[in-house]
Amino acid sequence: MPFIRTEVPDSMPFERRQKVAMGIHQALVDSIGMPADEFFNRISSYSPQDFFYSRTFNGMRRSDQAVVVEITLRRGRSDAMKKALYAQIARELAAADVAPDDVFIFMHENDYSDWSVGQGRFAMALVQQPGTPT
């Protein structure tokens, strides 16, 4: 189960935030085979005075609309899978009007023992089951 934290400019409207969240999720499903019901993305916003960054680091041309995507998930994806994921996220976010140069992605990997996904229970003790529609 991935947990995503996404930072967007505070000027980004709700509808675009939704597109960003859904685009990241679709990239996870398509590129690394994440089950469709494993959707957890906490969107936060920042004001221009709260985020300082190089507009040109590594040859990019960043605007004042940078989007930061932090992905925490279980260890075990290959570098090739991560590369495909990053590229797919950039494509999905471009469809939400986020320039590819404005997409920052960070990956944090851990193990089952680092999760509790409900009822305060150790994730390794739970059998993963798809959710049911409500």
PAFI-342993 format. One record per residue (C-alpha): residue number from 1; residue in one letter; chain; z, y, x. Coordinates in steps of 0.5 Angstrom, whole numbers, plus 500, padded with zeros to 3 digits. Layout:
N
NODE, nr, rest, kette, z, y, x
NODE, NUM, A, A, Z, Y, X
...
***
This chain:
134
NODE, nr, rest, kette, z, y, x
NODE, 1, M, A, 500, 500, 500
NODE, 2, P, A, 498, 507, 503
NODE, 3, F, A, 502, 513, 502
NODE, 4, I, A, 498, 519, 503
NODE, 5, R, A, 500, 526, 504
NODE, 6, T, A, 495, 532, 503
NODE, 7, E, A, 496, 539, 505
NODE, 8, V, A, 491, 544, 502
NODE, 9, P, A, 490, 551, 501
NODE, 10, D, A, 495, 554, 496
NODE, 11, S, A, 488, 558, 493
NODE, 12, M, A, 485, 551, 492
NODE, 13, P, A, 485, 550, 484
NODE, 14, F, A, 488, 544, 481
NODE, 15, E, A, 481, 541, 479
NODE, 16, R, A, 479, 541, 486
NODE, 17, R, A, 486, 538, 488
NODE, 18, Q, A, 484, 532, 484
NODE, 19, K, A, 478, 531, 487
NODE, 20, V, A, 481, 531, 494
NODE, 21, A, A, 486, 526, 492
NODE, 22, M, A, 481, 521, 488
NODE, 23, G, A, 476, 522, 494
NODE, 24, I, A, 481, 520, 499
NODE, 25, H, A, 483, 514, 494
NODE, 26, Q, A, 476, 512, 493
NODE, 27, A, A, 475, 512, 501
NODE, 28, L, A, 481, 507, 502
NODE, 29, V, A, 478, 503, 497
NODE, 30, D, A, 471, 503, 499
NODE, 31, S, A, 472, 502, 507
NODE, 32, I, A, 478, 498, 508
NODE, 33, G, A, 479, 494, 501
NODE, 34, M, A, 485, 498, 499
NODE, 35, P, A, 486, 495, 491
NODE, 36, A, A, 485, 500, 486
NODE, 37, D, A, 491, 501, 483
NODE, 38, E, A, 495, 503, 490
NODE, 39, F, A, 494, 510, 489
NODE, 40, F, A, 500, 514, 492
NODE, 41, N, A, 498, 521, 494
NODE, 42, R, A, 503, 527, 494
NODE, 43, I, A, 499, 534, 495
NODE, 44, S, A, 502, 540, 497
NODE, 45, S, A, 500, 547, 499
NODE, 46, Y, A, 500, 552, 504
NODE, 47, S, A, 499, 559, 505
NODE, 48, P, A, 495, 562, 510
NODE, 49, Q, A, 502, 565, 514
NODE, 50, D, A, 505, 558, 514
NODE, 51, F, A, 499, 554, 518
NODE, 52, F, A, 496, 556, 524
NODE, 53, Y, A, 491, 552, 528
NODE, 54, S, A, 485, 553, 532
NODE, 55, R, A, 478, 554, 529
NODE, 56, T, A, 474, 551, 535
NODE, 57, F, A, 478, 546, 538
NODE, 58, N, A, 474, 540, 539
NODE, 59, G, A, 467, 544, 538
NODE, 60, M, A, 469, 545, 530
NODE, 61, R, A, 468, 551, 526
NODE, 62, R, A, 474, 551, 522
NODE, 63, S, A, 475, 556, 516
NODE, 64, D, A, 481, 558, 512
NODE, 65, Q, A, 481, 552, 508
NODE, 66, A, A, 483, 546, 512
NODE, 67, V, A, 485, 540, 509
NODE, 68, V, A, 490, 535, 512
NODE, 69, V, A, 491, 528, 510
NODE, 70, E, A, 496, 524, 513
NODE, 71, I, A, 496, 516, 511
NODE, 72, T, A, 502, 512, 512
NODE, 73, L, A, 500, 504, 511
NODE, 74, R, A, 501, 497, 514
NODE, 75, R, A, 499, 496, 521
NODE, 76, G, A, 493, 491, 522
NODE, 77, R, A, 487, 495, 521
NODE, 78, S, A, 482, 495, 527
NODE, 79, D, A, 479, 501, 530
NODE, 80, A, A, 472, 500, 527
NODE, 81, M, A, 476, 500, 520
NODE, 82, K, A, 479, 506, 521
NODE, 83, K, A, 473, 510, 524
NODE, 84, A, A, 469, 508, 517
NODE, 85, L, A, 475, 510, 513
NODE, 86, Y, A, 475, 517, 517
NODE, 87, A, A, 468, 518, 516
NODE, 88, Q, A, 468, 516, 508
NODE, 89, I, A, 474, 521, 507
NODE, 90, A, A, 470, 526, 510
NODE, 91, R, A, 464, 525, 506
NODE, 92, E, A, 468, 524, 499
NODE, 93, L, A, 472, 531, 501
NODE, 94, A, A, 465, 534, 502
NODE, 95, A, A, 463, 532, 495
NODE, 96, A, A, 470, 536, 493
NODE, 97, D, A, 467, 542, 497
NODE, 98, V, A, 471, 541, 503
NODE, 99, A, A, 467, 542, 509
NODE, 100, P, A, 467, 536, 514
NODE, 101, D, A, 470, 541, 520
NODE, 102, D, A, 476, 543, 515
NODE, 103, V, A, 478, 535, 515
NODE, 104, F, A, 484, 533, 519
NODE, 105, I, A, 486, 526, 518
NODE, 106, F, A, 492, 523, 521
NODE, 107, M, A, 494, 515, 521
NODE, 108, H, A, 501, 513, 521
NODE, 109, E, A, 502, 505, 521
NODE, 110, N, A, 508, 501, 520
NODE, 111, D, A, 510, 494, 518
NODE, 112, Y, A, 512, 491, 511
NODE, 113, S, A, 520, 492, 513
NODE, 114, D, A, 519, 499, 513
NODE, 115, W, A, 517, 500, 505
NODE, 116, S, A, 521, 499, 499
NODE, 117, V, A, 516, 501, 493
NODE, 118, G, A, 521, 500, 487
NODE, 119, Q, A, 528, 498, 485
NODE, 120, G, A, 530, 499, 492
NODE, 121, R, A, 528, 492, 494
NODE, 122, F, A, 525, 491, 501
NODE, 123, A, A, 518, 490, 500
NODE, 124, M, A, 517, 484, 504
NODE, 125, A, A, 521, 481, 498
NODE, 126, L, A, 516, 483, 493
NODE, 127, V, A, 510, 479, 491
NODE, 128, Q, A, 505, 484, 490
NODE, 129, Q, A, 502, 484, 483
NODE, 130, P, A, 496, 489, 480
NODE, 131, G, A, 499, 494, 475
NODE, 132, T, A, 498, 494, 468
NODE, 133, P, A, 494, 500, 465
NODE, 134, T, A, 499, 504, 461
***
